[in-house]
Amino acid sequence: MPTSRRGRLLAAVLALVLLAGAAGVAWWRITALPSDAAFRYDGHVVTIDQLDQRIDALRALYGVEQPQDPGKADTFRRDVAKSVAVSEILDKAAADRQIVVADKQVEDTLGRYVEQQFGPGGNDAFVKALGNVGTSESAVRDEIRRQLTVSQLMQQVVGTITISDADLKAAYDQRKGTLGTPEKRTLRNIVVASQQDAQSVLDQLKAGTPIEQVAATRSLDASTRDKGGSLGEVARADLEQPVGDAAFGVGSGQFYGPVQGAHGWNVGRVDAITPFVPATYEQVADGLRQALKVERSLAVWRGWLGQQIHDAGVEYADAYRPADPDAVPSIESVGAPAGGEPPR
């Protein structure tokens, strides 16, 4: 046993190093994060400024905007930090697999993007738009290269997915109630400002006042007011969920509401119902097979990615730590591909 002060100190340091190694703790996790750090992964610190630069590139490519509401802005910041951390994990995985994206592929993808967004010869407008959001062509190219790289990585991880005829038939039997032409309903709808006004409208209708007359005098929806509130024939998916649930929850000739939507309170009537028409197996087989391939590919990918995130041990600064650091992020979390397909 060391007896000198220096000997005891060296023994303590050695014990710490051995303990850290035995526990799988890397050396950088012993040190605190720098004050300007958003997160640290594999010994590399991503600063807040670097994270902001990535956000600018995402804004240019995908229209990602930080919410104005402070609470939503906080969630957005944490989601973006996690998305960028995941992209760092994927960058390393791609490098380990020696995946390389050619410059020409990046330029071709960028060219298609510029033409889609700004029209033929729209490069000047594109560069101007980049300046407006505070990013550069170089940053956008980096983001495109990253997404193309992830696409190749995903293909390697997932491999070839095949769907047997037996699996396809089983999936059809399970889902045939949703495969086909959806039920549609012919609706008249009135929008007013408050629940009290909506109840008053409903009372008028139940008392026998023609719905066309009530719509013309009381509806706030200028696009349907002069048509007696007519929405025409619509599917459930064409409506906001609360309004759709109400309108598709009553029979023909019946009133629905009051129900609140994004633009006010709704009251309406179902004038006619066109029933759901199921599709035959032959009609949907090809599309269903492709859908099953996509579903299984995503399941394999998300399972692999979840393990990578768990094993990575990303360290987040307090202001950037996501609610669930180990969960696989969704595409919707930041409004941009999160390890999915690149812009085409």
Sequence and secondary structure as in RCSB ss.txt:
>XXXX:A:sequence
MPTSRRGRLLAAVLALVLLAGAAGVAWWRITALPSDAAFRYDGHVVTIDQLDQRIDALRALYGVEQPQDPGKADT
FRRDVAKSVAVSEILDKAAADRQIVVADKQVEDTLGRYVEQQFGPGGNDAFVKALGNVGTSESAVRDEIRRQLTV
SQLMQQVVGTITISDADLKAAYDQRKGTLGTPEKRTLRNIVVASQQDAQSVLDQLKAGTPIEQVAATRSLDASTR
DKGGSLGEVARADLEQPVGDAAFGVGSGQFYGPVQGAHGWNVGRVDAITPFVPATYEQVADGLRQALKVERSLAV
WRGWLGQQIHDAGVEYADAYRPADPDAVPSIESVGAPAGGEPPR
>XXXX:A:secstr
   SHHHHHHHHHHHHHHHHHHTT  GGGGS   TTEEEEETTEEEEHHHHHHHHHHHHHHH     SSHHHHHH
HHHHHHHHHHHHHHHHHHHHHTT    HHHHHHHHHHHHHHHH TT HHHHHHHHHHTT  HHHHHHHHHHHHHH
HHHHHHHH      HHHHHHHHHHHTTTSEE  EEEEEEEEESSHHHHHHHHHHHHTT  HHHHHHHH   HHHH
TTTTEEEEEEGGGS HHHHHHHTTS TT EEEEEEETTEEEEEEEEEEE  EE  HHHHHHHHHHHHHHHHHHHH
HHHHHHHHHHHH  EE GGG  SSTTS   GGGTTS SSS    
